[in-house]
Amino acid sequence: MKDWDINIYRGVLTGYNDAFIITTLKRDEILSNCLSEEERRKTEELIRPILRGRDIKRYGYNWADLWLINTHNGVKGRIPRIRIEDYPTIKAHLDHYWDKIKDRADQGDTPYNLRNCAYLEDFNQPKILFQEIVQESQFMIDTEGTFFCNDTGRIIVGEGLYHLLGVLNSTLFFYAIKTFYGGGTLGDHGVRMKHTFFEKFPCIPVSEDISAIAESLSHRFDSHSHVMLENIVFESYGLTNDEVNYIYESINQ
């Protein structure tokens, strides 16, 4: 996979989640305190839905109604950093946590800003999201660039995302990472899906069949389609029935 036209990045590090990751209730409170429609609009644009690793599932997600206050530090030459003075209700919220945020390691030019993130714009692109510590493959796609994720999640941007989604969610991929490419075993069944482990995985060329089924599963999961996709992946790698059965038995032990 190291030769694929993709990039894999970790999620956002806030340095203090209690201040920068908020509930819908707190978001609504912040927005209601804005003194003008212009301030409200700008503030609403800055607060983005966020997924934690645990919220990311196979082909889907369970959003916990959490939001990121994205007071980013900008991207050099392209995006200016957020000036907290332009967002007084967000500043008032963060000031409640001043003692916790002022000296944190992960910060930008000011304690109100998040640390530098060169791939900030990629969160707004179609992307695959996944969590690193799993008991089965759990990859989902965000085609609208809706979600950020925190540092317990990762994102994949690039080409052939639906095809990749199908392959990455396959039992074969999970078995390969666990057995051959460094994932190992954590606890009874856990595997670490560190993106550097993906590099040696021999990903097959883009398949329209895999892409189509993975897209369908992203809209509505059903076990029949999932089994069909699993079979296509196994067949694409030329595995025998005995080899397939061995992989399933090994995963289920």
C-alpha positions in Angstrom: 0.0 0.0 0.0 3.0 2.3 0.3 2.8 2.9 -3.5 -0.9 3.9 -3.4 -1.8 7.5 -4.0 -3.0 8.0 -0.4 -2.0 9.7 2.8 -2.7 8.6 6.3 -2.8 11.1 9.2 -3.7 11.0 12.8 -6.6 12.9 14.3 -6.5 16.3 16.1 -4.5 16.7 19.3 -6.1 19.4 21.5 -3.8 19.2 24.5 -6.9 19.4 26.7 -10.1 17.7 25.4 -12.4 19.0 28.2 -11.9 22.6 26.8 -11.9 21.9 23.1 -14.3 19.0 22.7 -17.8 20.0 23.7 -21.3 18.6 23.8 -24.2 19.7 21.6 -25.7 21.4 24.7 -22.5 23.5 25.2 -22.3 24.3 21.5 -25.9 25.6 21.5 -25.1 27.7 24.6 -22.1 29.2 23.0 -24.0 30.0 19.8 -26.9 31.5 21.8 -24.5 33.9 23.5 -23.3 35.4 20.3 -24.3 39.1 20.0 -24.9 39.2 16.2 -25.8 37.0 13.4 -22.4 37.5 11.9 -20.7 36.3 15.0 -23.0 33.4 15.3 -22.4 32.3 11.7 -18.6 32.5 12.1 -18.7 30.7 15.4 -21.0 28.0 14.0 -18.6 27.4 11.1 -15.7 27.0 13.6 -17.3 24.3 15.7 -17.1 21.0 13.8 -18.5 17.5 14.6 -15.9 15.1 15.8 -15.6 11.4 16.2 -13.5 9.6 18.7 -11.9 6.3 17.9 -14.5 4.4 19.8 -17.3 6.1 17.7 -15.9 4.7 14.4 -17.4 1.4 13.3 -17.2 -0.9 10.3 -18.9 1.1 7.5 -20.5 3.5 9.9 -20.3 5.4 13.2 -22.1 6.2 16.4 -21.7 9.9 16.8 -21.7 10.9 20.5 -23.0 14.5 19.8 -19.5 15.9 20.3 -18.0 18.9 18.6 -14.5 20.3 18.2 -13.8 23.9 18.8 -11.4 24.2 15.8 -9.4 27.2 16.8 -6.7 26.0 14.4 -3.2 27.6 14.0 -3.6 28.0 10.3 -1.6 26.6 7.4 1.4 28.6 6.4 0.9 30.4 3.1 -2.8 29.3 2.8 -4.9 29.7 5.9 -4.4 32.3 8.6 -4.6 31.1 12.2 -7.8 31.8 14.1 -7.8 35.0 16.1 -9.7 34.4 19.3 -10.6 38.0 19.5 -13.0 37.5 16.6 -14.9 34.8 18.5 -15.8 36.3 21.9 -18.2 33.6 23.0 -15.6 30.9 22.3 -13.0 32.9 24.1 -15.3 33.2 27.1 -15.7 29.4 27.1 -12.0 28.7 26.8 -11.2 31.2 29.5 -13.0 29.0 32.0 -10.2 26.5 31.4 -7.3 29.0 31.2 -5.3 27.3 34.0 -5.4 24.0 32.0 -4.8 25.3 28.5 -2.2 28.0 29.1 0.7 25.7 29.7 -0.3 22.6 27.7 2.3 21.1 25.3 -0.1 20.8 22.3 -0.9 24.4 21.4 -0.4 26.9 18.6 0.8 30.5 18.7 -1.5 31.2 21.6 -3.1 29.0 24.3 -6.4 29.4 22.5 -5.1 27.9 19.3 -4.7 24.2 18.5 -1.2 22.9 17.5 0.0 23.2 13.9 -1.7 20.8 11.5 -0.3 20.8 8.0 -3.1 18.5 6.7 -5.9 20.6 8.3 -7.7 20.9 4.9 -7.8 17.1 4.4 -10.4 16.8 7.2 -12.8 18.7 4.8 -12.2 16.1 2.0 -13.7 12.7 1.3 -11.8 10.4 3.6 -11.7 7.1 5.4 -11.6 7.2 9.2 -10.5 4.4 11.5 -9.5 3.8 15.0 -6.2 2.3 15.9 -6.9 -0.3 18.6 -9.6 -2.7 17.4 -11.0 -6.2 17.7 -12.0 -6.3 14.1 -11.5 -4.0 11.1 -13.5 -0.8 11.6 -13.1 1.6 8.7 -15.8 4.1 7.6 -16.0 6.7 4.9 -16.9 10.3 5.2 -17.7 11.4 1.7 -18.8 14.9 2.6 -15.8 15.9 4.7 -18.1 16.4 7.7 -16.1 15.0 10.6 -12.9 15.6 12.4 -11.5 12.9 14.6 -9.3 13.1 17.7 -6.0 11.4 18.1 -7.6 8.0 18.9 -8.6 8.0 15.2 -6.8 8.3 11.8 -7.9 9.5 8.4 -7.0 8.3 4.9 -7.2 10.6 1.9 -6.6 10.0 -1.7 -7.9 7.9 -4.6 -9.9 4.7 -4.7 -11.4 5.2 -1.3 -14.4 2.9 -1.7 -12.2 0.1 -3.0 -9.8 0.6 -0.1 -12.8 0.6 2.3 -13.9 -2.8 1.2 -10.4 -4.3 1.4 -9.5 -2.7 4.7 -12.8 -3.9 6.3 -12.1 -7.5 5.1 -11.2 -10.3 7.4 -8.2 -11.0 5.2 -6.8 -7.5 5.9 -7.4 -7.8 9.6 -5.7 -11.2 9.7 -2.7 -10.0 7.7 -2.1 -7.0 10.0 -2.5 -9.1 13.1 -0.3 -12.0 11.8 2.3 -10.6 9.4 2.6 -6.8 9.5 3.1 -5.8 13.1 -0.4 -5.5 14.5 0.2 -8.3 17.0 -2.3 -9.0 19.7 -3.3 -6.6 22.5 -5.2 -8.2 25.3 -7.4 -11.1 24.4 -8.4 -10.1 20.8 -7.2 -6.5 20.2 -5.0 -5.5 17.3 -3.2 -2.2 16.7 -4.0 -0.8 13.3 -1.0 1.5 13.1 -0.9 3.0 9.7 2.8 2.1 9.2 1.8 -1.5 9.4 -0.3 -1.1 6.2 2.7 -0.3 4.0 3.7 -3.8 3.2 0.1 -5.1 2.6 -0.2 -6.1 -1.1 -3.4 -4.3 -2.0 -5.1 -5.6 -5.2 -5.9 -3.1 -8.0 -9.1 -1.2 -7.8 -12.2 -3.4 -8.3 -15.5 -2.0 -9.4 -17.3 -4.9 -7.7 -15.5 -4.2 -4.3 -16.1 -0.5 -4.7 -19.8 -0.8 -5.4 -20.5 -3.2 -2.5 -18.4 -1.1 -0.1 -20.4 2.0 -1.1 -23.7 0.1 -0.6 -22.6 -1.1 2.8 -21.7 2.5 3.8 -25.3 3.5 3.2 -26.9 0.4 4.7 -25.0 -2.5 6.3 -26.4 -6.0 5.6 -24.7 -9.2 6.3 -25.4 -10.8 2.9 -23.6 -8.0 1.0 -20.7 -8.1 3.6 -20.3 -11.9 3.0 -20.4 -11.3 -0.7 -17.6 -8.7 -0.5 -15.5 -11.0 1.8 -15.8 -13.7 -0.8 -14.7 -11.4 -3.7 -11.7 -10.3 -1.6 -10.6 -13.8 -0.9 -11.1 -14.8 -4.5 -9.1 -11.8 -5.7 -6.1 -13.0 -3.6 -6.5 -16.5 -4.9 -7.1 -18.2 -1.6 -8.4 -21.8 -1.4 -11.4 -22.8 0.7 -9.1 -24.4 3.2 -7.0 -21.2 3.5 -10.2 -19.1 4.0 -11.5 -21.5 6.7 -8.1 -21.3 8.4 -8.2 -17.5 8.5 -11.7 -17.5 10.0 -10.8 -20.0 12.6 -7.6 -18.1 13.5 -9.6 -14.8 13.9 -12.3 -16.5 16.0 -10.0 -18.2 18.4 
